[in-house]
Amino acid sequence: MWIRHPFFKYATGTILVLLIVFLLSEVQFIVNPIISFITTLFFPILFAGFLFYILKPLVNFLAKSKYIPRTLAIILVFSAIIGGAVLGGFSVGGKIEEQVVQFAEDFPAFLEKNEEQTKELMDDNNFGLISYEEAKKRGLAFLKDQSQRIGENVSSIISSITNFVTILVVVPFILFYFLKDGHKLLPFILKMLPNKHHDEGKRLLTDIDKTLSTYIGGQMIVALVNGFLMYIGYLIIGLDYALVLALFIVITAVVPIIGPALGVLPAVIIGLMTDPFMVVKILILLAIVQQIEGNLVSPQIIGNKLSIHPLTVILLLLAAGKLYGFIGILLAVPVYSVLKVVTKNLYEVYRLRRA
């Protein structure tokens, strides 16, 4: 009978699950504490998870030695990171501070210079729609309105800063136990599966772990290489504040494909303020660095292990950014990679069982 078709069985189950979720969402005294609990743990675990996949290869390498217990290996890695941060702060921090102070001193002169150019440009090309003075007045009114809103939300800003500081304090402890006991997670999960599914479950979880490790660790190395190459390029073309602007590249290049383009925007703004032809140099430099990264760096570090088409990545980032903002952009590719691995493995299991 048609009603006994598997489609209707699965469709009925899906509808019942959605109905249960909807009814639970209407019971606020149950849902709100759960949501609050999840959101409180989400960011510390997320940040610690990223760091876990970055540091895990180094910890595993040290722990292979019979003379270095795993706990000691983790302590050595943490000590090296802290020492490197302190050393970097002494060696590079002064230069970063110098460039930031220099930019703060030069900024009023930049504004004064560009104000005259902007005024002439608007007066000559706005076709009488709006004068420069009126645009300036509206801009100042907008800034005043935003500053008032910030003043009205001081408590929420302080709360956000407190939450951020709390995350920074908690993350090292979470990361320590991730590195110490992370290898126990696979056997723990396999205990929950029936014996006949152990091989399939182990293969699936191993593939997910390799996928995340490849993407996160590889993308961090690619971001550092991008930042270093752009810094060298900025020095060659004579762009001011080269080190600070290169740090923007390192931060944004964690996001594939569009990250370096976003990170170069501050450099483009600085270039417009100093010499418009500098923007052409920056864009040429970005194109050269992207060719080096795309053809030499990424294939060696990440290779074709993820097998994700660039167009797919762009569409994922656009959709995730629209739905979930920066966190969505950050998680879009790894989540898609994991879902792809899960789907591939489950389909393979289904095909073998059918055979």
Secondary structure, 3 states (H helix, E strand, C coil): CHHHCHHHHHHHHHHHHHHHHHHHHHCHHHHHHHHHHHHHHHHHHHHHHHHHHHHHHHHHHHHCCCCCCHHHHHHHHHHHHHHHHHHHHHHCHHHHHHHHHHHHHHHHHHHHHHHHHHHHHHHHHCCCCCCHHHHHHHHHHHHHHHHHHHHHCHHHHHHHHHHHHHHHHHHHHHHHHHHHHHHHHHHHHHHCCCHHHHHHHHHHHHHHHHHHHHHHHHHHHHHHHHHHHHHHHHHHHCCCCHHHHHHHHHHHCCCCCCHHHHHCHHHHHHHHHHCHHHHHHHHHHHHHHHHHHHHHHHHHHCCCCCCCCHHHHHHHHHHHHHHHHHHHHHHHHHHHHHHHHHHHHHHHHHHHHHC
